Amino acid sequence: MGMVDLTSFDSQMKKRVTEIKSIIQNYLPEEEGFQKTLLEAVNYSMLVGGKKLRPLLMQQTFVMFGGKSAVVQPFMAAMEMIHTHSLIHDDLPAMDNDEYRRGRKTTHVVYGEAMAILAGDALLNHAYETAARAFEMEPDNPRVGKAFQVLASKTGLYGMIGGQSVDVEYVDQPLTEEQLYFIYRLKTGALIEGSMMIGAILAGASEEEVGKIELAARNVGLAFQIQDDILDVIGEQETLGKPVKSDEKNKKTTYVTVKGLEKAQEDVAYYSQEAIRILDELPCENEFLRELILNLIHRSA
Ligand code: GRG
């Protein structure tokens, strides 16, 4: 395993993200009819900006296990819709009350609070309508139902939304390490776990392999959230496309406030390498996926 060739990684990354955006576009609504404003708000939040990390992780895990068909595509779009729903709602005045996201005004700033609530709800629902298209594509494929179940459960009460509820409830209180890990594993980790698991499941990975992917993804999720905390302290709004010091504004306990900046930086590298170690135990490999995970350690956006 040689050194990461950044030039080729960056160009591959660009190409893949462009391809993912066009896949997602296929499942977005036309802006017409009496609910045109809602449809515009949905497309506004989905189309511009965003790293498309979750669909990329899903696609690359699918490829890693030898997946070739288009059945993964509606799931990729659905996952990005669920993620975007969470961002729209997280930015609302009742939650983080942020004005910028992905380099633009947040959905509620542009369309008003009521419309932003509806756009978030609509995207969550549209995600399941979109993923359900995979049943029509491959009606006899039992993996589609399993993937659908993972999509729903990693989003729900015991997934992202469950994690966010603890985050919201404890916002003004000091958190124990256990509570902090719980929140990070669910609010951020669950969708990353779901993305990689769905890729593996649809490609025909065994239950044991899917379990390993879940564990690898859990480490990616922890590293990703800790880096998010770090960037909130030392990042730049122009690069991030969202305000910095949002955690300080909201008096949030984060990995950085608990462990300090230096330890947080060390731990991003540790969890990312742990993810790679677990992936390397599997009988198949995907060099681009390894590079992607390692590159997240130094991400600035
Ligand atoms: C409000 C239902 C509801 C859930 C909210 C995940 C979440 C729970 C809120 C989003 C805000 C947040 C800080 C989430 C943690 C995960 C995270 C770091 C999201 C940002 O993901 P990126 O960096 O965003 O992949 P882009 O814009 O690149 O897609």
Boltz pocket constraint, residues with backbone or C-beta under 6 A from the ligand:
constraints:
  - pocket:
      binder: B
      contacts: [[A, 49], [A, 50], [A, 51], [A, 52], [A, 53], [A, 83], [A, 85], [A, 86], [A, 87], [A, 89], [A, 90], [A, 102], [A, 160], [A, 161], [A, 164], [A, 187], [A, 188], [A, 224], [A, 225], [A, 228], [A, 301]]
      max_distance: 6.0
